Amino acid sequence: MSIKTNTELRNELLKVVEGLRDGTVNIELAKQLSNAAGKVIRSAKLQLEYNLSREEKPEIDFIK
């Protein structure tokens, strides 16, 4: 599955949390997924801040 929005990312991360609770996801995989998700979120935030600093309306599909 390709994750295209922050809502889809959040839903996938919630599935990871559920997997940790029921034992179907190991801790190392969860850490890696969390790290990757954090980087995606940080890059969207950086793009948003850049557009705002230039007084431009950002067009970030991930945030829609």
QUIBEL-V305257 format. One record per helix or strand of 3 or more residues. SS is the DSSP state (H for helix, E for strand). FROM is the first residue (numbers start at 1). TO is the last residue. Records with the same first field share a line. If there is no record, write none. Layout:
SS=FROM-TO  FROM-TO
This chain:
H=6-22  27-53  61-63
